[in-house]
Amino acid sequence: MKAATEILLKENLKSLNLSHMSANLASLVRQARENGSSHEEFLLALSEVELQMRAENRLKRKLREAKFPLLKTLEQFDYSSAVTTDRE
């Protein structure tokens, strides 16, 4: 891809709020050339990067907005101190 074309494309992607596509453009263009991917496959890979990053950012934002006092995984949970109930 020509340098001028790449610069304009990155600016356009940023203007469209597709910043992750812009950030990953060069590496995905290189991969597409190496793999001989079609235009459709290239666009699919580029859009999947944007969607994946947005999903990750959405999860991070929701966790931050929830204001949990402490994040723990199930592996970190102390089952010995948990209150149990009798099953009848």
VENKA-V581799 format. One record per pair of residues at least 24 apart in sequence whose ideal C-beta (glycine too) atoms are under 10 Angstrom apart, sorted by the first residue. I is the first residue (numbers start at 1). GAP is how many residues later the second one is. Records with the same first field share a line. If there is no record, write none. Layout:
I: GAP / GAP
This chain:
1: 24 / 25 / 28 / 29 / 32
13: 33 / 37
17: 33 / 37
18: 28 / 29 / 31 / 32 / 36
19: 31 / 34 / 35
20: 26 / 27 / 29 / 30 / 31 / 32 / 33 / 34 / 36 / 37
21: 24 / 25 / 26 / 27 / 28 / 29 / 30 / 32
22: 24 / 28
23: 26 / 27 / 30
24: 25 / 26 / 29
25: 24
